[in-house]
Amino acid sequence: MPKPIFQLVTHKGESRIKVSFEKNDEWNTRMKKVTDAKWSRTLRSWHIPDTAQNRKKCGLPSKDLSVVQPYPVSETGKTSLLYLSENNKEQMGSICSNYN
C-alpha cells in the first residue's frame, strides 16, 4: 500500500494536516475512522486537525520546532513556503534533494 504524504495547511482559517495519497479504498476507510478527519473538495484530499498527537503520528515537526523551507514554484522565480518533515522528505525522494 502506498504511503500518504502529510503537509501542514491552513484550510478555511484552521491549521490542518493534509493527507494525500493515490485513490485507495483501504486508505479512505482508514481516514473515515480518524477523529475529525474531513474530505475537502477544494484540496482534493483528506485533512485532519493540526494537533501535537497528529503531528507525531504523521512524522511532522512539533509546532514550536517547525522548519519552513522556501522553494521555487514557478519559472518566474516566485517562492512559496512548504513545511517538510524528514518523513515527507523521504516520501518525496529526489524532489527534495533539489531544494536542500
Secondary structure, 3 states (H helix, E strand, C coil): CCCCEEEEEEECCEEEEEEECCCCHHHHHHHHCCCCCEEECCCCEEEEECCHHHHHHHCCCCHHHCCEEEEECCCCCCEEEEECCHHHHHHHCHHHHCCC
